[in-house]
Amino acid sequence: MSRTRLCVCLALLGGLVFLASCAPGDRPERSGQARATPAAPRVEGRVIRPAPRVEAVVVAGTLRALEETALAPEASGRVVSLHLPEGGPVRQGELLVKLFDDDLQAQLAQARAELALARQNLTRQSALLAIDAVSQAEVDAASLQVSAAEAGIEILQARLRQTEVRAPFDGVIGLRQVSPGAMVSPGTVVATLRRVDRLRLDFPVPERYAPQVRPGLQVTFTTGDGGPSYLATVTATEAAVDPSTRTLEARCLVDGAPDDLLPGAYASVSLSLPGNPQALFVPTQALIPQEGGECVIVARGGKAVFVPVRTGTRGAADIEICEGLSAGDTVVVTGLQLLKDGAELRVGTVDPEATATP
């Protein structure tokens, strides 16, 4: 009796062990049971809003004196006196260089004597005409002699002015190039006169930006040593683009130029030019390189749509989209590697106020 009970217990125990060892996967599935669908990936996006585009352009410029001229005589001769204070100021009209003019002074004295004689003759002829002692033709001839003598004096005075070099404006004299007693001729530079109380800034602008550079535009610049920034205002531009360089020459007036800025110095000029006021920008990480161009992923109807785009101005964090997107599109900015064209997605964080510009 005890052996029978032992056999029954062992049989029950073996059955339980067999049932426990069977894996759930070994059990047959029920007909019509649906498998679980994987959840759509969660990504972050940005709603594209129009924003004004500002283009930053950096070009090389040159500082120049507000006025600058090379002083040279208009006639040949010997220098008899000099007033060229090197590095010193001079006033407009001040005599700087005088050439030998004794011969012209003698001719002028003779011309003045001839004029006095011609005037006396005209007075005498006019008195004789009043009593019909001479004809009107003789009086006209005497009057013509007076006019000729006066013209001769004016010619000599003009020649005398050519023996002088005077300051055409207030400024500072540079280094003297001649000495007293030197023989000079027209074109011989004796010194350079500059007006340095205010400075000009000249710089070329690439042709594509030429229409945006107009008088009144403010620019900033730094000198070659990378010092502080200074302000300048565009006063004029050339009337045409240089065909050899494809640039437009612009000129600025430096506002409150300090003494440490010197004419002729190099300047790095920065221009902030207004661009498209309704430009569209996306973060640079949203761009996907592909064969033949670039594209972005746009969330439409809960699905990912790969849209080819044409890019424009690139900034530090954003890039302009010239074609392919419209205002209000939601561009995916994270999880790009998880998506395929037409795949379902869930947009987590959307920045509706994103209006960044480069």
C-alpha positions as CSV (number, residue, x, y, z in Angstrom):
1,M,0.0,0.0,0.0
2,S,2.8,2.4,0.8
3,R,4.6,1.5,-2.4
4,T,1.5,2.4,-4.5
5,R,1.1,5.8,-2.9
6,L,4.8,6.5,-3.6
7,C,4.4,5.8,-7.3
8,V,1.4,8.0,-7.6
9,C,3.3,10.9,-5.9
10,L,6.3,10.5,-8.2
11,A,4.0,10.6,-11.3
12,L,2.3,13.8,-10.2
13,L,5.6,15.4,-9.4
14,G,7.0,14.6,-12.8
15,G,3.9,16.1,-14.6
16,L,4.3,19.3,-12.7
17,V,8.0,19.6,-13.6
18,F,7.1,19.0,-17.3
19,L,4.4,21.7,-17.3
20,A,6.8,24.2,-15.6
21,S,9.5,23.6,-18.1
22,C,7.4,24.5,-21.1
23,A,8.2,28.2,-22.3
24,P,5.4,30.5,-23.3
25,G,6.8,30.8,-26.8
26,D,6.4,27.0,-27.2
27,R,2.6,27.4,-26.8
28,P,0.6,27.9,-29.9
29,E,-0.7,31.4,-30.6
30,R,-4.4,32.0,-30.6
31,S,-5.8,32.7,-34.1
32,G,-6.5,36.4,-34.8
33,Q,-4.2,37.7,-32.1
34,A,-2.5,41.1,-33.4
35,R,1.2,41.8,-32.6
36,A,2.1,45.2,-30.9
37,T,3.0,48.1,-33.3
38,P,6.3,50.0,-32.4
39,A,5.7,53.6,-31.2
40,A,6.6,56.5,-33.6
41,P,9.9,58.2,-32.6
42,R,9.7,61.5,-30.7
43,V,11.6,64.4,-32.2
44,E,12.0,68.2,-31.6
45,G,11.1,70.7,-34.3
46,R,11.0,74.4,-35.0
47,V,8.3,76.4,-36.7
48,I,9.8,78.6,-39.3
49,R,9.0,82.3,-39.0
50,P,10.1,85.2,-41.4
51,A,12.9,87.3,-40.1
52,P,15.0,90.1,-41.5
53,R,18.3,89.1,-42.9
54,V,21.4,91.2,-42.1
55,E,24.6,90.4,-44.1
56,A,27.9,91.0,-42.4
57,V,30.6,92.0,-44.9
58,V,34.3,92.6,-44.1
59,V,36.5,94.4,-46.6
60,A,40.0,96.1,-46.5
61,G,40.0,99.9,-46.5
62,T,42.5,102.7,-46.4
63,L,42.5,105.8,-44.2
64,R,43.2,109.1,-45.9
65,A,43.4,112.7,-45.0
66,L,40.3,114.8,-45.5
67,E,42.3,116.9,-47.9
68,E,45.7,116.1,-49.3
69,T,47.8,117.7,-52.1
70,A,51.4,117.7,-53.3
71,L,52.7,121.3,-53.3
72,A,54.6,122.2,-56.5
73,P,55.4,125.5,-58.3
74,E,53.8,126.4,-61.6
75,A,57.0,128.0,-63.1
76,S,60.7,127.2,-63.3
77,G,63.1,129.1,-61.2
78,R,65.4,129.2,-58.2
79,V,64.0,129.0,-54.7
80,V,64.8,132.2,-52.8
81,S,62.7,131.6,-49.6
82,L,61.0,128.7,-47.9
83,H,58.4,128.5,-45.2
84,L,57.7,124.8,-44.9
85,P,57.5,123.9,-41.2
86,E,57.9,120.1,-41.3
87,G,55.0,118.5,-39.3
88,G,53.7,122.0,-38.5
89,P,50.4,123.7,-39.3
90,V,49.9,126.4,-41.9
91,R,47.0,128.6,-42.8
92,Q,45.1,128.9,-46.1
93,G,46.8,131.5,-48.3
94,E,50.1,131.5,-46.4
95,L,53.2,131.9,-48.6
96,L,55.3,128.7,-48.4
97,V,57.8,128.9,-51.3
98,K,59.0,131.9,-53.3
99,L,61.0,131.7,-56.5
100,F,63.4,134.3,-58.0
101,D,61.3,137.1,-59.7
102,D,63.5,140.1,-60.0
103,D,63.2,140.1,-63.8
104,L,59.4,140.0,-63.6
105,Q,59.3,142.8,-61.1
106,A,61.3,145.0,-63.4
107,Q,59.0,144.2,-66.3
108,L,56.0,145.0,-64.1
109,A,57.5,148.4,-63.2
110,Q,58.0,149.1,-66.9
111,A,54.5,148.1,-67.7
112,R,53.1,150.4,-65.0
113,A,55.1,153.3,-66.4
114,E,53.8,152.6,-69.9
115,L,50.2,152.5,-68.4
116,A,50.7,155.9,-66.8
117,L,51.9,157.4,-70.0
118,A,49.0,155.9,-72.0
119,R,46.5,157.3,-69.6
120,Q,48.1,160.8,-69.8
121,N,47.9,160.5,-73.6
122,L,44.3,159.5,-73.5
123,T,43.5,162.5,-71.3
124,R,45.2,164.9,-73.6
125,Q,43.5,163.4,-76.7
126,S,40.1,163.7,-75.0
127,A,40.7,167.4,-74.3
128,L,41.7,168.1,-77.9
129,L,38.7,166.2,-79.2
130,A,36.5,168.7,-77.2
131,I,37.8,171.6,-79.3
132,D,37.8,169.5,-82.5
133,A,41.6,169.5,-82.6
134,V,41.8,165.7,-83.2
135,S,39.6,163.1,-84.6
136,Q,37.6,160.5,-82.8
137,A,39.8,157.8,-84.2
138,E,42.9,159.2,-82.5
139,V,41.0,159.2,-79.2
140,D,40.0,155.6,-79.7
141,A,43.6,154.6,-80.4
142,A,44.8,156.3,-77.2
143,S,42.1,154.4,-75.3
144,L,43.2,151.1,-76.8
145,Q,46.8,151.8,-75.7
146,V,45.5,152.2,-72.1
147,S,43.7,148.8,-72.3
148,A,46.7,147.1,-73.7
149,A,48.9,148.4,-71.0
150,E,46.5,147.3,-68.3
151,A,46.3,143.8,-69.9
152,G,50.1,143.6,-69.9
153,I,50.2,144.4,-66.2
154,E,47.7,141.6,-65.5
155,I,49.8,139.1,-67.4
156,L,52.9,140.0,-65.4
157,Q,51.0,139.8,-62.2
158,A,49.8,136.3,-63.1
159,R,53.4,135.3,-63.9
160,L,54.5,136.6,-60.6
161,R,51.9,134.5,-58.8
162,Q,53.3,131.5,-60.5
163,T,56.6,132.1,-58.7
164,E,54.8,131.6,-55.4
165,V,53.4,128.5,-53.7
166,R,50.7,129.2,-51.2
167,A,48.7,126.9,-48.9
168,P,45.4,126.0,-50.6
169,F,43.8,125.1,-47.3
170,D,44.5,124.8,-43.6
171,G,46.6,121.8,-42.9
172,V,49.9,120.2,-41.7
173,I,53.1,120.2,-43.8
174,G,54.8,116.9,-44.3
175,L,58.5,116.4,-45.0
176,R,60.3,119.2,-47.0
177,Q,61.7,117.9,-50.3
178,V,63.7,121.0,-51.5
179,S,66.2,123.5,-50.0
180,P,66.7,127.2,-50.5
181,G,68.6,127.9,-53.7
182,A,67.4,124.7,-55.4
183,M,66.3,124.9,-59.1
184,V,62.7,123.7,-59.5
185,S,60.4,123.3,-62.4
186,P,56.6,122.7,-62.8
187,G,55.8,119.4,-61.2
188,T,58.6,119.4,-58.7
189,V,57.0,118.4,-55.3
190,V,58.3,120.6,-52.5
191,A,56.2,119.1,-49.8
192,T,52.8,117.5,-49.1
193,L,50.0,119.4,-47.3
194,R,47.3,117.4,-45.5
195,R,44.3,118.3,-43.5
196,V,44.2,115.8,-40.7
197,D,41.6,117.2,-38.3
198,R,39.2,114.8,-40.0
199,L,39.8,111.6,-41.9
200,R,38.3,109.8,-44.9
201,L,38.0,106.0,-45.2
202,D,38.0,104.5,-48.7
203,F,37.2,100.9,-49.3
204,P,35.9,98.6,-52.2
205,V,32.5,96.9,-52.0
206,P,31.9,93.7,-53.9
207,E,29.6,94.2,-56.9
208,R,26.7,92.1,-55.3
209,Y,26.5,94.4,-52.4
210,A,26.9,97.7,-54.4
211,P,23.1,98.6,-54.5
212,Q,22.9,98.4,-50.7
213,V,25.8,100.9,-50.0
214,R,24.3,104.4,-49.9
215,P,25.3,107.7,-48.3
216,G,24.3,107.7,-44.7
217,L,25.2,104.0,-44.1
218,Q,27.3,103.6,-40.9
219,V,30.2,101.2,-40.8
220,T,32.7,100.2,-38.2
221,F,36.4,99.6,-38.7
222,T,39.6,98.6,-36.8
223,T,43.2,99.4,-37.7
224,G,45.9,96.9,-38.5
225,D,46.9,96.4,-34.9
226,G,43.5,95.1,-34.0
227,G,42.7,98.0,-31.6
228,P,39.3,99.5,-30.8
229,S,36.5,99.9,-33.2
230,Y,35.7,103.3,-34.8
231,L,32.6,104.6,-36.6
232,A,32.4,106.1,-40.1
233,T,29.6,107.3,-42.3
234,V,29.4,106.7,-46.0
235,T,29.4,110.1,-47.8
236,A,29.7,109.0,-51.5
237,T,30.3,106.2,-53.9
238,E,31.7,105.9,-57.4
239,A,29.1,106.2,-60.2
240,A,30.2,102.8,-61.7
241,V,31.6,99.4,-60.8
242,D,35.3,98.9,-61.6
243,P,35.3,96.3,-64.4
244,S,38.8,95.1,-63.6
245,T,38.0,94.3,-59.9
246,R,34.2,94.1,-60.0
247,T,34.0,96.3,-57.0
248,L,32.4,99.7,-56.2
249,E,34.6,102.3,-54.4
250,A,33.0,103.8,-51.4
251,R,34.1,106.8,-49.2
252,C,33.3,107.4,-45.6
253,L,33.9,110.3,-43.2
254,V,35.4,109.1,-39.9
255,D,33.4,110.4,-37.0
256,G,35.6,112.0,-34.3
257,A,38.9,110.6,-35.6
258,P,41.4,110.4,-32.7
259,D,45.0,111.4,-33.0
260,D,46.3,107.8,-33.2
261,L,44.6,107.3,-36.6
262,L,47.0,108.2,-39.4
263,P,46.4,108.8,-43.1
264,G,47.5,105.9,-45.2
265,A,46.9,103.3,-42.5
266,Y,45.1,99.9,-43.2
267,A,41.6,99.4,-41.9
268,S,39.4,96.4,-41.6
269,V,35.9,97.6,-42.5
270,S,32.8,95.8,-41.3
271,L,29.4,96.5,-43.0
272,S,26.0,95.3,-41.8
273,L,23.9,95.4,-44.9
274,P,20.1,94.9,-44.9
275,G,18.9,91.9,-46.8
276,N,15.6,90.2,-47.4
277,P,13.1,91.4,-44.7
278,Q,11.1,88.1,-45.0
279,A,14.0,85.6,-44.9
280,L,13.5,82.1,-43.6
281,F,16.2,80.5,-41.4
282,V,16.7,77.0,-40.0
283,P,19.3,75.6,-37.6
284,T,22.4,74.3,-39.4
285,Q,21.9,70.9,-37.8
286,A,18.6,70.5,-39.5
287,L,20.3,70.3,-43.0
288,I,20.9,66.8,-44.4
289,P,23.5,66.5,-47.2
290,Q,22.4,64.4,-50.1
291,E,23.4,63.8,-53.7
292,G,22.9,67.0,-55.7
293,G,22.2,69.3,-52.8
294,E,20.7,69.4,-49.3
295,C,17.3,68.8,-47.7
296,V,15.4,69.2,-44.5
297,I,12.8,67.0,-42.8
298,V,9.4,68.7,-42.4
299,A,6.7,67.4,-40.1
300,R,3.4,67.2,-42.1
301,G,0.4,65.3,-40.9
302,G,2.4,63.4,-38.4
303,K,4.8,62.1,-41.0
304,A,8.4,63.0,-42.0
305,V,8.7,64.6,-45.4
306,F,12.2,65.1,-46.9
307,V,12.1,68.5,-48.7
308,P,15.0,69.6,-51.0
309,V,16.1,73.1,-50.3
310,R,18.4,75.8,-51.7
311,T,20.4,77.6,-49.0
312,G,21.7,81.2,-48.9
313,T,23.6,83.1,-46.2
314,R,25.1,80.9,-43.5
315,G,25.6,82.2,-40.0
316,A,27.1,80.7,-36.8
317,A,24.0,78.7,-35.8
318,D,21.4,79.3,-38.6
319,I,21.3,79.2,-42.4
320,E,18.9,81.0,-44.8
321,I,16.6,78.8,-46.9
322,C,16.0,80.5,-50.3
323,E,13.8,77.8,-51.8
324,G,11.8,74.8,-50.5
325,L,10.2,76.0,-47.3
326,S,7.3,78.3,-46.5
327,A,6.6,80.3,-43.4
328,G,4.8,78.1,-40.8
329,D,6.6,74.8,-41.8
330,T,7.8,72.7,-38.9
331,V,11.4,71.6,-39.4
332,V,12.7,68.6,-37.5
333,V,16.0,69.6,-35.7
334,T,16.7,66.4,-33.6
335,G,16.5,62.7,-34.2
336,L,17.2,63.0,-38.0
337,Q,19.0,59.7,-38.2
338,L,15.9,57.9,-36.9
339,L,13.6,59.0,-39.7
340,K,12.9,58.0,-43.2
341,D,10.8,59.7,-45.8
342,G,7.1,59.1,-45.0
343,A,7.8,57.6,-41.5
344,E,5.5,58.5,-38.7
345,L,6.8,60.8,-36.0
346,R,5.8,62.7,-32.9
347,V,7.0,66.3,-32.6
348,G,7.8,67.0,-29.0
349,T,9.1,70.6,-28.6
350,V,8.3,73.3,-31.1
351,D,9.8,76.8,-30.9
352,P,7.2,79.1,-32.5
353,E,9.2,82.3,-31.8
354,A,12.4,81.2,-33.6
355,T,13.5,84.2,-35.6
356,A,17.3,83.8,-35.4
357,T,19.4,85.6,-38.0
358,P,23.1,85.0,-38.8
